[in-house]
Amino acid sequence: MSTLGSVVSAGFDVERLREDFPVLKQQIHGKPLVYLDNAATAQKPLPVLEAIRRFYEVECANIHRGVHELSQRSTAAYEETRAAARRFLNARSKNELIFVRGTTEGINLVASTWGRKNIKAGDEIIISALEHHSNIVPWQMLVEEKEARLRVIPMNDRGELLLEEYEKSLNPRTRLVAFAHVSNALGTINPARQMIEMAHRAGALTLIDGAQAAPHMPIDVQALDADFYTFSGHKVFGPTGVGILYGKAKLLEAMPPYQGGGDMIRTVSFEKTTYNDVPYKFEAGTPNISSGIGLGAALDYVTHIGLDKIAAYEHELLSYATETLTEIPGLRLIGTAREKASVLSFVMEGIHPHDIGTVLDRQGIAVRTGHHCAQPIMDWFHIPATTRASLAFYNTAGEIDALVAGLYKVKEVFGE
Ligand SMILES: *Cc1c(COP(=O)(O)O)cnc(C)c1O
């Protein structure tokens, strides 16, 4: 507890930050809400809610089309998010950022444009044993279509990738290495910079699934030298239905368009259509404008707090939670990587995760139970499911204590 105190005194005032999240101030089943399902989606602060409201109240118009005032305003607000995303990821240019629906669409966009064009029979794509289904299935679909091959970097009992095995799997046929910066199911932080360097040495490109990194740590795509990097707005305290795909400019320029329709074209005739410039070439149709604007507010919000401060505070909170949870008899943490972020996946002897989740819910505590869209990870640990408590910067040591008390209650109800 004293370590948490020192983080607070270093300028991280969690109680004040919680004031920005109206949703947290409620009772669930008569108990204060303890929201520990942040890896599934994070709550939204007032500036995000206000940005969405302002759009519908005073800016609402379609973007990139109108000469009239409202269209100018909505276009400016929407494009401001692209600028915020550039700052957030430290990309070189605003044109390297593409609006997508979320991480899932970011990955699918690369698979179906860059992938369709560049992957040939016999080529290889490497993913890891830690991946979310959305960084597995698009590549499986692609290799099936192209008669290419998918290889998987294995992991150890802690949930850490085996880099020597990764090194062995790289070869002249490797075209792409796609992996999560942070695992949603285990919390493992992968050594992204090193893994990217290894891929580049083998002549392969890289795609980083940043869905779980964006809310928890500073990201610098130039320092990483990532070729593609994608994240979801809703996990970084923004709205659902919007996310960002970063790609190096020269790669994006050489890629064919994604979907066809309005906004992605320059000229259309029945004989020939020419395409718009990057990034608009990849953005067909009217996008989720209000969510896009809300995302900009979310990125500015976390940047203002400081992702380094968020990372330091959450690190303390995770250590405290790890310590107190492992004291519970019969509880086993799944995922104990030395480099880890904000996720506590666990099983309890003789008690089904679904029952744990249900009893916790009666205490006002929201956790996730299941395979967390990562069935291969569950198979590897020979378990069908885990209970997962996932933290955000607005969680407190007191909430960890509530979780622990809730788990003793679970033992009381289901214990022998
Ligand atoms: C949530 C998540 C995804 C999928 O994100 P969507 O917002 O559902 O598209 C992909 N990868 C990881 C690691 C995730 O946590």
Ligand as a Chemical Component Dictionary entry (heavy atoms), coordinates in Angstrom:
data_LIG
# 
_chem_comp.id                   LIG 
_chem_comp.type                 NON-POLYMER 
_chem_comp.pdbx_formal_charge   0 
_chem_comp.three_letter_code    LIG 
# 
loop_
_chem_comp_atom.comp_id 
_chem_comp_atom.atom_id 
_chem_comp_atom.alt_atom_id 
_chem_comp_atom.type_symbol 
_chem_comp_atom.charge 
_chem_comp_atom.model_Cartn_x 
_chem_comp_atom.model_Cartn_y 
_chem_comp_atom.model_Cartn_z 
_chem_comp_atom.pdbx_ordinal 
LIG C1 C1 C 0 -9.912  -6.436 -28.249 1  
LIG C2 C2 C 0 -8.746  -6.956 -28.980 2  
LIG C3 C3 C 0 -8.786  -7.133 -30.364 3  
LIG C4 C4 C 0 -10.024 -6.876 -31.177 4  
LIG O1 O1 O 0 -10.424 -5.545 -31.048 5  
LIG P1 P1 P 0 -11.850 -5.073 -31.610 6  
LIG O2 O2 O 0 -12.028 -3.745 -30.960 7  
LIG O3 O3 O 0 -12.850 -6.089 -31.148 8  
LIG O4 O4 O 0 -11.735 -5.008 -33.071 9  
LIG C5 C5 C 0 -7.661  -7.608 -30.987 10 
LIG N1 N1 N 0 -6.551  -7.872 -30.301 11 
LIG C6 C6 C 0 -6.457  -7.690 -28.965 12 
LIG C7 C7 C 0 -5.174  -7.998 -28.271 13 
LIG C8 C8 C 0 -7.562  -7.238 -28.269 14 
LIG O5 O5 O 0 -7.483  -7.070 -26.951 15 
# 
loop_
_chem_comp_bond.comp_id 
_chem_comp_bond.atom_id_1 
_chem_comp_bond.atom_id_2 
_chem_comp_bond.value_order 
_chem_comp_bond.pdbx_ordinal 
LIG C1 C2 SING 1  
LIG C2 C3 SING 2  
LIG C2 C8 DOUB 3  
LIG C3 C4 SING 4  
LIG C3 C5 DOUB 5  
LIG C4 O1 SING 6  
LIG O1 P1 SING 7  
LIG P1 O2 DOUB 8  
LIG P1 O3 SING 9  
LIG P1 O4 SING 10 
LIG C5 N1 SING 11 
LIG N1 C6 DOUB 12 
LIG C6 C7 SING 13 
LIG C6 C8 SING 14 
LIG C8 O5 SING 15 
# 
